[in-house]
């Protein structure tokens, strides 16, 4: 049933969006390891694989990413919801969030930015372009490597993302990924 | 428990991501209304509100968006999963997907691109920048208006996104948005 829609001014109402832990810094005194929660994140291109993150320039992590040109995108699980939330609220300027939350920084393979050991999947990223858009800068980054917990890989060597228990974010709330509704292409397969 | 992670080449493993119906065209003979399903979509900036979509140049919708500079982002619900899937598989070059799927094109308020009447929330977007990244072009677009079904607005005039029954996409599968895990800021409120 089609209702006549209200018309509101433009705002950030895309939902649901990923909510990811972005690891940054290189472990040096000038660029210590830090974590920031990012909801403004999306895939941009499949080949070569690229994604985007939007970060406010006043965030401590912004300078780390600008100076090092690297970051990691770590996919959190239900068990990490409170850590994810915390890393989006508290600044890393004075606090070591890894230590504070008992999270394990793991050296990247292709980048100096740290992975979050507790996240089952992490993407190692190198900034390709940085665009000043307004409240946020958009970083477009190459995904150089995908790091995966061996426990998520099935007998055929395939990643089973469903096992991970990932979460999503909509309109101020974190949600579990719920029931499966279908596999890509099912609407056409069904018809035949 | 931290496992030692496998290291795979970079690939498009951000998950879960939005899966949205993008409306495009202006209803003219050259630029007929069309729908395309987009998973490479993310928020880019809060103020002014901007989002990104990644589209392959060989898609019929690509030319429509390039020529008109406009599109809509429509948030689908569980009931629309098969339509969402269909619009990602079938080309609009020879088929009117609105007609084929019984979906209702609704004129935009600020753009000529059509909304999907059956989607409870739609964002009207104007392209600001188009970047050729590889397999996909990235469109960065201003969100000019948010269109909302009145049924989603609570007594205080606030949008209740949870009512919508939105869906998300991970690794080739569509999923319902599941149980709520917490509200933004809960980790800090709890502590106090």
Interface residues (C-beta under 8 A of the other chain):
Chain A: X2 X3 X4 X5 X6 X7 X8 X9 X10 X11 X12 X13 X14 X15 X16 X17 X18 X20 X39 X40 X41 X42 X43 X44 X45 X46 X47 X48 X49 X50 X51 X52 X54 X73 X75 X78 X81 X82 X83 X85 X86 X88 X89 X90 X104 X106 X109 X115 X117 X118 X121 X122 X123 X124 X129 X131 X133 X134 X135 X136 X138 X140 X142 X143 X144 X145 X146 X147 X148 X149 X150 X151 X153 X159 X161 X162 X166 X167 X168 X170 X171 X172 X173 X174 X175 X176 X177 X178 X179 X180 X181 X182 X183 X184 X185 X186 X187 X188 X190
Chain B: X2 X3 X4 X5 X6 X7 X8 X9 X10 X11 X12 X13 X14 X15 X16 X17 X18 X20 X39 X40 X41 X42 X43 X44 X45 X46 X47 X48 X49 X50 X51 X52 X54 X73 X75 X78 X81 X82 X83 X85 X86 X88 X89 X90 X104 X106 X109 X115 X117 X118 X121 X122 X123 X124 X129 X131 X133 X134 X135 X136 X138 X140 X142 X143 X144 X145 X146 X147 X148 X149 X150 X151 X153 X159 X161 X162 X166 X167 X168 X170 X171 X172 X173 X174 X175 X176 X177 X178 X179 X180 X181 X182 X183 X184 X185 X186 X187 X188 X190
